[in-house]
Amino acid sequence: MVRAGLSPERLALAGAELADEIGFDEVTVSELARRCDVKVASLYSHVRNSHDLRTRIALLALEEMADRGAAALAGRAGKDALAALGDVYRGYARAHPGRYAAAQLRLDPEAAAASAGGRHAQMTRAILRGYDLTEPDQTHAVRLLGSVFHGYVSLEAAGGFSHSAPDSQESWERVLDALDALLRNWPTPPSG
């Protein structure tokens, strides 16, 4: 019997809230059932297993970040757009650490194709149009930005910058300045 009020969408949201509270790696159907004060069997009417629940949380997080990114990028170009998107990822990771971790979940090809992951790549490519990069350099730059944003956010969340000066915000701004300079002066590939 399906409990009134439960749905895959509501469980994904409740799971996302739980992930922010206890960490994404700790989210299971059993833990969510305890938090929802229902029997585990009640949740299996809506999600297949813990992997399905975790995938739904990841999809939710990717969608939320894509929506925030699109709103932040509206009307921006160049370094302003670069900083806006970077700030979206950093701000989301600070406000929703479990959801941010969920967004890093490796999805199966079908789930990945249906996810907002493509929107993230499109937003990054839109920023890069302001830097006049062509393929394959555009793909290299998309990967670079993702790596730097995720790396910085992950190190900051782990406390890697909290015991030394200058302040992390100052470093973040310098990182964005450096990325802007690199994108404006993208190196040409070696000949031959």
C-alpha positions as CSV (number, residue, x, y, z in Angstrom):
1,M,0.0,0.0,0.0
2,V,1.3,3.5,-0.9
3,R,1.5,5.9,2.0
4,A,-0.4,9.1,1.3
5,G,2.0,12.0,0.5
6,L,4.9,9.9,-0.5
7,S,6.2,10.1,-4.1
8,P,9.5,9.6,-5.8
9,E,9.9,13.4,-6.1
10,R,9.1,14.0,-2.4
11,L,11.5,11.2,-1.3
12,A,14.3,12.7,-3.5
13,L,13.8,16.1,-1.8
14,A,13.7,14.5,1.6
15,G,16.8,12.5,0.7
16,A,18.5,15.6,-0.4
17,E,17.7,17.3,2.8
18,L,19.0,14.3,4.7
19,A,22.2,14.3,2.6
20,D,22.8,18.0,3.5
21,E,22.4,17.0,7.2
22,I,24.3,13.7,7.5
23,G,26.3,13.5,4.3
24,F,25.4,12.0,0.9
25,D,27.4,8.8,1.6
26,E,25.2,8.0,4.6
27,V,21.8,8.3,2.7
28,T,20.0,4.9,2.4
29,V,16.4,3.9,2.0
30,S,16.5,2.6,5.6
31,E,17.8,5.9,7.0
32,L,15.2,7.9,4.9
33,A,12.4,5.6,6.2
34,R,13.5,6.3,9.8
35,R,13.5,10.1,9.1
36,C,10.1,9.9,7.4
37,D,8.8,7.7,10.2
38,V,7.6,5.0,7.9
39,K,8.5,1.4,7.3
40,V,11.2,0.7,4.7
41,A,8.7,-1.3,2.7
42,S,6.6,1.9,2.2
43,L,9.4,3.6,0.4
44,Y,9.9,0.6,-2.0
45,S,6.7,1.6,-3.6
46,H,8.4,4.7,-4.8
47,V,12.1,3.9,-5.2
48,R,13.7,0.6,-6.2
49,N,16.7,0.7,-3.8
50,S,19.3,3.0,-2.2
51,H,21.0,3.4,-5.6
52,D,17.8,4.6,-7.2
53,L,17.2,7.0,-4.3
54,R,20.8,8.3,-4.6
55,T,20.4,8.7,-8.3
56,R,17.2,10.7,-7.8
57,I,19.0,13.0,-5.3
58,A,21.8,13.5,-7.8
59,L,19.4,14.4,-10.6
60,L,17.6,16.9,-8.2
61,A,20.9,18.5,-7.3
62,L,22.0,18.8,-10.9
63,E,18.7,20.4,-11.8
64,E,18.9,22.9,-8.9
65,M,22.4,23.9,-9.8
66,A,21.5,24.3,-13.5
67,D,18.5,26.5,-12.6
68,R,20.7,28.7,-10.4
69,G,23.4,28.8,-13.0
70,A,21.0,29.9,-15.7
71,A,19.6,32.6,-13.6
72,A,23.1,33.8,-12.6
73,L,24.3,33.9,-16.2
74,A,21.4,35.8,-17.7
75,G,22.8,39.0,-19.3
76,R,26.4,38.3,-18.4
77,A,29.4,37.7,-20.5
78,G,33.2,37.3,-20.2
79,K,34.7,37.3,-16.7
80,D,31.4,38.4,-15.2
81,A,29.8,35.3,-16.5
82,L,32.7,33.1,-15.5
83,A,32.6,34.4,-11.9
84,A,28.8,34.1,-11.7
85,L,28.9,30.4,-12.6
86,G,31.8,29.7,-10.3
87,D,30.0,31.5,-7.5
88,V,26.9,29.4,-8.2
89,Y,28.8,26.1,-7.7
90,R,30.7,27.4,-4.7
91,G,27.5,28.8,-3.1
92,Y,25.5,25.7,-3.7
93,A,28.3,23.5,-2.2
94,R,28.3,25.7,0.9
95,A,24.5,25.8,1.3
96,H,23.9,22.2,0.3
97,P,27.0,20.1,0.9
98,G,25.2,16.7,0.6
99,R,23.4,17.7,-2.6
100,Y,26.7,19.0,-4.0
101,A,28.3,15.6,-3.3
102,A,25.3,13.9,-4.9
103,A,25.8,15.9,-8.1
104,Q,29.2,14.2,-8.4
105,L,27.6,10.7,-8.4
106,R,28.5,8.7,-11.5
107,L,25.2,8.2,-13.4
108,D,24.5,5.4,-15.8
109,P,24.3,6.5,-19.4
110,E,20.5,6.7,-19.5
111,A,20.2,8.7,-16.3
112,A,23.1,11.0,-17.4
113,A,21.4,11.7,-20.7
114,A,18.2,12.6,-19.0
115,S,19.9,14.8,-16.4
116,A,20.6,18.5,-16.2
117,G,24.3,17.7,-16.8
118,G,24.0,18.7,-20.4
119,R,22.7,22.1,-19.2
120,H,25.8,22.6,-17.1
121,A,28.0,21.9,-20.1
122,Q,25.9,24.2,-22.3
123,M,26.3,27.0,-19.7
124,T,30.0,26.6,-19.6
125,R,30.2,26.6,-23.4
126,A,28.1,29.7,-23.5
127,I,30.7,31.4,-21.2
128,L,33.5,30.2,-23.4
129,R,32.0,31.8,-26.5
130,G,33.1,35.1,-25.0
131,Y,36.6,33.9,-25.1
132,D,36.6,32.9,-28.7
133,L,37.7,29.3,-28.2
134,T,37.1,26.7,-30.9
135,E,37.2,22.9,-30.6
136,P,38.9,20.9,-29.3
137,D,40.2,23.8,-27.0
138,Q,36.6,24.6,-25.9
139,T,36.2,21.0,-24.6
140,H,39.6,21.3,-22.8
141,A,38.5,24.6,-21.3
142,V,35.1,23.1,-20.1
143,R,37.1,20.3,-18.4
144,L,39.5,22.8,-16.9
145,L,36.7,25.0,-15.4
146,G,34.9,22.0,-14.0
147,S,38.1,20.7,-12.4
148,V,39.1,24.0,-10.9
149,F,35.6,24.8,-9.6
150,H,35.1,21.3,-8.1
151,G,38.6,21.1,-6.8
152,Y,38.5,24.5,-5.0
153,V,35.0,23.8,-3.6
154,S,36.0,20.4,-2.4
155,L,39.3,21.6,-0.7
156,E,37.4,24.5,0.9
157,A,34.7,22.2,2.2
158,A,37.2,19.9,3.7
159,G,38.8,22.8,5.6
160,G,41.9,23.0,3.4
161,F,42.0,26.8,3.4
162,S,40.8,27.5,6.9
163,H,44.2,27.6,8.7
164,S,46.1,30.1,6.7
165,A,46.1,33.6,5.3
166,P,44.9,35.1,3.0
167,D,41.2,34.5,3.3
168,S,39.6,31.9,1.1
169,Q,37.4,34.5,-0.6
170,E,40.5,36.5,-1.6
171,S,42.1,33.3,-3.1
172,W,38.8,32.5,-4.9
173,E,38.8,35.9,-6.5
174,R,42.4,35.5,-7.6
175,V,41.6,32.0,-9.0
176,L,38.8,33.6,-11.1
177,D,41.1,36.3,-12.3
178,A,43.7,33.7,-13.3
179,L,41.1,31.6,-15.2
180,D,39.9,34.7,-17.0
181,A,43.5,35.6,-18.0
182,L,44.1,32.0,-19.1
183,L,40.9,31.9,-21.2
184,R,41.7,35.2,-22.9
185,N,45.3,34.0,-23.7
186,W,44.6,30.3,-24.4
187,P,47.8,28.6,-25.4
188,T,48.1,27.4,-29.0
189,P,48.8,23.7,-29.3
190,P,52.4,22.7,-30.2
191,S,52.9,22.2,-33.9
192,G,53.6,18.8,-35.2
